Amino acid sequence: MKAFYQTHLGNLFVGDMTQSPFPLHVHETLEVSYLYTGTCDMIIDGKPCTIHAGDLAITFPLVPHSFEQLTTDCSGLVVFFQADSIEEYSAIFHKQLPVSPILRASQLSEDARFALDRLAGMKGREQEGTTMRLAYLHLLLAHLVGALEYRPADTLNERGLADRVIKYIYDHACESITLSSTARGLGISESHLSHLFSQQFHVNFRRFVNAIRIDKAESLLRDPTTTLTAVCYGCGFENMRTFRRAFVRETGLLPTEYLQKMRGEVALNAPIEA
């Protein structure tokens, strides 16, 4: 369980859908996940859902979501775009939320699937064909927006707070951070913050912080000159025992095992000298 704030540059990004579990995260863009094959279990705004081949999930801005379990044959397309990319739909994206973020294969029109296929053909070409890419996005949204049922986004303040909480903890996780200090830093009550974790993140505060610390520890351990002790204390852990326990919980490996595996992969991929 890792959680973080994710950013996407530009008005429109198209790429391959993740093929492995992806941690709880939020971003300011909308996200469309379209499954070609397999099955994917997601949590969107605290609610579990499952998408199958031909189904589509749409996540509105600043809504916490994650990819929990994916079958081995899972593949698909992901589209990120800014809420104001197509002006006529921006009010919906800013002021409303879908009652259900899932559209089943039977609910998708041929034109919507055509737009998705055309966008898929432009993956990795962010600097090319901007006009056409936006035209296919417009076509896709014309069908998706009409197919969804909405409710007023009366939780916009909570959505914005969730965004602030994740960013704040990500920035301060390696310090001596507590639920109380985080609440003070955000200018909210401790009980309000605790409620947010239980209702939206579905994880306790300490697990959330440790997950971010371990994510940073994995990055630091890629430096062959670093030591486990330096990583442990540099990521905010009080002792090696706590560090090892958190590392195993998040990765399934001891820090030493992670190092051995990583260095073994580096050696395997090293060029062979003549």
C-alpha positions in Angstrom: 0.0 0.0 0.0 1.7 3.1 -1.3 0.0 6.4 -1.8 1.2 9.5 -3.5 0.3 12.6 -5.6 0.8 12.0 -9.3 1.3 14.7 -11.9 0.7 14.5 -15.7 2.1 17.2 -17.9 0.2 18.6 -20.8 -3.5 18.6 -21.7 -3.6 15.0 -23.0 -1.6 11.9 -22.3 -2.2 8.4 -23.8 -0.4 5.3 -22.7 -0.6 1.6 -21.8 -2.6 0.7 -18.7 -0.6 -0.6 -15.7 -0.2 -4.4 -15.7 0.4 -4.7 -12.0 -1.2 -3.2 -8.8 -0.8 0.5 -8.6 -1.0 2.3 -5.2 -3.6 4.8 -3.9 -3.0 8.1 -5.7 -4.7 11.3 -6.8 -4.0 13.7 -9.6 -5.6 16.9 -11.1 -6.3 15.3 -14.4 -9.2 13.0 -15.4 -8.3 9.4 -16.0 -9.9 7.0 -18.4 -8.9 3.3 -18.1 -10.1 1.1 -20.9 -9.6 -2.7 -20.6 -8.7 -4.8 -23.7 -8.2 -8.1 -22.0 -8.4 -9.6 -18.5 -9.9 -8.3 -15.3 -8.9 -5.4 -13.0 -10.1 -4.7 -9.4 -10.0 -1.0 -8.6 -10.9 1.3 -5.7 -12.3 4.6 -6.8 -13.2 7.2 -4.2 -13.2 4.5 -1.5 -15.5 2.1 -3.4 -14.3 -1.2 -4.8 -15.2 -2.0 -8.4 -14.2 -4.5 -11.1 -13.7 -3.9 -14.8 -13.6 -6.6 -17.4 -12.5 -6.7 -21.1 -14.4 -3.9 -22.9 -15.3 -2.0 -19.8 -14.2 1.6 -19.0 -13.5 3.4 -15.7 -13.4 7.2 -15.5 -11.8 8.9 -12.5 -12.6 12.6 -11.9 -9.9 15.1 -10.7 -8.6 14.7 -7.1 -10.5 11.5 -6.5 -8.3 8.9 -4.7 -8.1 5.6 -6.6 -5.9 2.5 -7.0 -5.5 -0.6 -9.1 -5.7 -3.4 -6.6 -5.6 -6.8 -8.5 -5.1 -7.5 -12.1 -5.2 -10.8 -13.9 -2.0 -11.9 -15.7 -3.6 -11.3 -19.1 -4.7 -7.8 -18.2 -4.0 -5.1 -20.8 -5.6 -1.8 -21.7 -5.3 1.8 -22.5 -5.1 4.8 -20.1 -6.0 8.4 -21.1 -5.2 11.4 -18.9 -6.6 14.8 -19.7 -7.2 18.2 -18.0 -10.7 19.1 -17.0 -10.7 22.2 -19.2 -9.3 20.3 -22.3 -12.8 20.4 -23.9 -14.5 23.6 -22.6 -18.1 22.5 -23.0 -17.6 19.6 -20.4 -15.4 21.4 -17.9 -18.3 22.5 -15.7 -19.4 18.8 -15.3 -15.8 17.7 -14.4 -15.4 20.5 -11.8 -18.8 20.5 -10.2 -20.2 16.9 -10.5 -19.2 13.3 -9.8 -20.4 10.2 -11.5 -22.8 8.0 -9.5 -20.8 5.1 -10.9 -17.4 5.6 -12.5 -17.8 2.4 -14.6 -19.2 2.0 -18.0 -19.7 -1.6 -19.1 -18.9 -2.8 -22.6 -22.6 -2.9 -23.5 -22.8 0.8 -22.6 -20.0 2.0 -24.9 -21.0 3.1 -28.4 -19.1 2.1 -31.6 -18.0 5.8 -31.9 -16.6 5.7 -28.3 -14.6 2.6 -29.1 -13.4 4.1 -32.4 -12.1 7.2 -30.6 -10.3 5.0 -28.0 -8.7 3.0 -30.8 -7.6 6.1 -32.6 -6.1 7.6 -29.4 -4.3 4.3 -28.8 -2.7 4.6 -32.2 -1.2 7.9 -31.1 0.5 6.6 -27.9 3.9 8.2 -27.2 3.4 11.0 -29.7 2.5 13.8 -27.3 4.1 16.5 -29.6 2.3 15.3 -32.7 -1.2 15.7 -34.1 -2.5 17.8 -31.2 -5.6 18.9 -33.1 -6.5 15.3 -34.1 -5.8 14.0 -30.6 -8.1 16.6 -29.1 -10.7 15.8 -31.8 -10.7 12.1 -30.8 -10.9 13.1 -27.1 -13.9 15.3 -27.9 -15.6 12.4 -29.7 -14.9 10.1 -26.8 -16.3 12.5 -24.2 -19.4 13.3 -26.3 -20.4 9.7 -25.7 -19.0 9.1 -22.2 -20.5 12.3 -20.7 -24.0 11.4 -21.9 -23.7 7.8 -20.7 -22.9 8.7 -17.1 -25.3 9.5 -14.3 -24.1 12.4 -12.0 -24.5 13.7 -8.5 -23.5 17.1 -7.2 -19.9 17.2 -6.1 -20.8 18.3 -2.6 -17.6 16.8 -1.3 -15.3 19.0 -3.4 -13.7 20.4 -0.2 -12.9 16.9 1.0 -11.5 16.0 -2.4 -9.3 19.0 -2.3 -8.3 18.2 1.3 -7.4 14.6 0.2 -5.1 16.1 -2.4 -3.4 18.4 0.2 -3.0 15.6 2.7 -1.2 13.2 0.3 1.1 16.0 -1.0 1.8 17.2 2.6 2.7 13.7 3.9 4.7 12.9 0.7 6.8 16.1 1.3 7.3 15.5 5.1 7.2 11.7 5.4 11.0 11.5 6.2 10.6 13.9 9.1 9.2 13.1 12.6 5.7 13.3 11.3 2.6 12.4 13.4 -1.2 12.6 12.9 -1.2 15.6 15.3 1.7 17.5 13.5 0.1 16.8 10.1 -3.3 18.2 11.2 -1.5 21.3 12.5 0.4 21.7 9.3 -2.8 21.5 7.3 -4.8 23.7 9.6 -7.5 21.1 10.4 -8.5 19.2 13.5 -6.8 15.8 14.4 -10.3 14.2 14.4 -11.1 15.5 10.9 -7.8 14.1 9.6 -8.4 10.8 11.3 -11.9 10.6 9.7 -10.5 11.3 6.3 -8.1 8.4 6.6 -10.8 6.0 7.7 -13.4 7.1 5.2 -11.4 7.9 2.1 -8.1 6.3 2.3 -9.2 3.2 4.2 -5.8 2.8 5.9 -4.4 4.1 9.2 -2.1 7.1 9.3 1.1 5.3 10.3 0.8 2.7 7.5 0.2 5.5 5.0 3.4 7.3 6.1 5.5 4.2 6.2 4.4 3.2 2.7 5.7 6.6 1.3 8.9 6.2 3.3 9.5 2.7 1.8 8.8 4.1 -1.7 11.5 6.7 -1.1 13.8 4.0 0.5 13.6 1.9 -2.7 14.7 4.8 -4.8 17.7 5.6 -2.4 18.8 1.9 -2.4 19.4 2.2 -6.2 22.5 4.2 -5.3 25.3 1.6 -4.9 27.2 3.9 -2.5 24.4 4.2 0.1 24.0 2.0 3.2 21.0 0.5 4.8 21.6 2.5 7.9 21.7 5.8 6.0 18.5 4.9 4.2 16.7 3.8 7.4 17.3 7.1 9.2 17.2 9.2 6.1 13.7 8.1 5.5 12.5 8.9 9.0 12.6 5.6 10.7 13.7 5.5 14.4 15.5 2.2 14.2 16.5 -0.6 11.8 13.9 -3.0 13.3 11.0 -0.7 12.4 12.5 -0.1 9.0 12.9 -3.8 8.3 9.3 -4.5 9.4 7.8 -1.7 7.2 10.0 -2.7 4.2 8.8 -6.4 4.3 5.2 -5.3 4.7 5.4 -3.1 1.6 7.7 -5.1 -0.7 7.6 -8.7 0.6 11.4 -8.6 1.0 13.9 -7.7 3.6 16.0 -4.7 2.7 19.1 -7.0 2.3 17.1 -9.3 0.0 15.9 -6.3 -2.0 19.5 -5.1 -2.4 20.6 -8.6 -3.5 17.8 -8.9 -6.0 18.4 -5.4 -7.4 22.2 -5.8 -7.7 21.7 -9.2 -9.3 19.5 -7.6 -12.0 22.1 -4.9 -12.6 24.8 -7.5 -13.0 22.6 -9.6 -15.3 22.0 -6.5 -17.5 25.6 -5.3 -17.5 27.4 -5.2 -20.9 29.7 -8.1 -21.6 33.3 -6.9 -22.3 35.1 -8.4 -25.2 
